[in-house]
């Protein structure tokens, strides 16, 4: 079974266990893309993907709770939990709707927190705190960093051996934070080289998650992975998420 289909099955069982199935037809989920300022505010750095327009934060609302997910294929959605569960997850739009909804429902059930992106000065604090987090958890690992997050890479590069891959051709071959950004086609080789994988939760949206897990210790950063991390037992780093 594909990894996300397994997550969908667990989510379906969760809804049933919490006795939401009788109400699912009337439980409306709404989702929309956020503007960069809505998503991240006004951070000190201007090179975050959200600010460059390469990615958009999709926000789903379920009752009193909000869940978010990064995607490069944004769009609006209005429907029910049952409708979201029926999505075939064929593309980044459908996967983003599903994951943002998963995060919102699990936030409503108080099973996860940190489903809303940090803002303003918080991304910088998050990146600075990551160094100590890695050192305390893993010592002095060689890090495979999957999907450029410039503040985090710049923070880590001064302390650990690190290689970085990215899907954005504008970044590949460029030096960011003192590190040459490599093509995502080299991800497998870089994971083999590493002791620790730090990966964006957006890998769940762009359908590259399965290629990352199960090989080396993995920590996923950001809000996108919140619900999946809970259901699959993955480690999530999201120091300043809300």
Steps between C-alpha positions, in 0.01 A plus 500: 500500500639846410609694806237774478225247440604339827479840672156551347388165640627595848325837474176327404531269800571798724183677387304185571662455843406856595140435390510764228368272229136577574562870447747493215249609236435825684855565616616751244867543424608817324847565365668792325850623416643766731688808390869502597434756774211295640721191508833631626454866588810715449808294585852642510612298197339544160612170343242265648317304225168644621624852426647405161168364375637151440272347762168599651356419839161330471282537808212269589240585763303235685262622771720693744834379366744593225748280316752604238710338228754636250432438133604622157148422370263714707124527462177538693292215637162473666361166608472241775745278681353210306566688177862562597545131583368417153765709322723267293814700595613514138681834512650760734169688527304198621777390733525851648122513560512159667801582720377845605163346588668217690691760700187704571292200613778366720549848646126511576534164676799638697725222372752740345601860541729720290286484188541873422821645356719730708518870412716811498815443710406143594645325189842639591468378859390159375808471278735605780349248743536216250877480558461415868211264426713299257802500730299380801314231305768377259844629602702609196326336203552542130172656391304440181273803476206440267345813345680827557390705798762775486494614862531143630778410256697814588460423870602133471787547253726663759473198732448177303607336173195558279382435145180655366269401216217700348238460226515866394733531197568863595672378817690201361867580442478815713677549832254573781613552858848387395371169358473399135142394425480166321237362265226294667596211271800452731281458810557125531877535481499784754283301742748210471782744588314644800444400861182708532236618254330834558210526257216737436155364578409617151644171375159357595335743258740456208493119535867450588445398864528125441847539346630667817371295793636168620865550401655731761364686805267769366374820655232687308484875544198727469125488552400296193607170653321545837212256453698246299780505759247414771341217303824353363728562800736740324705760685396861436701813569288815506648723771281807452188356336157592633 
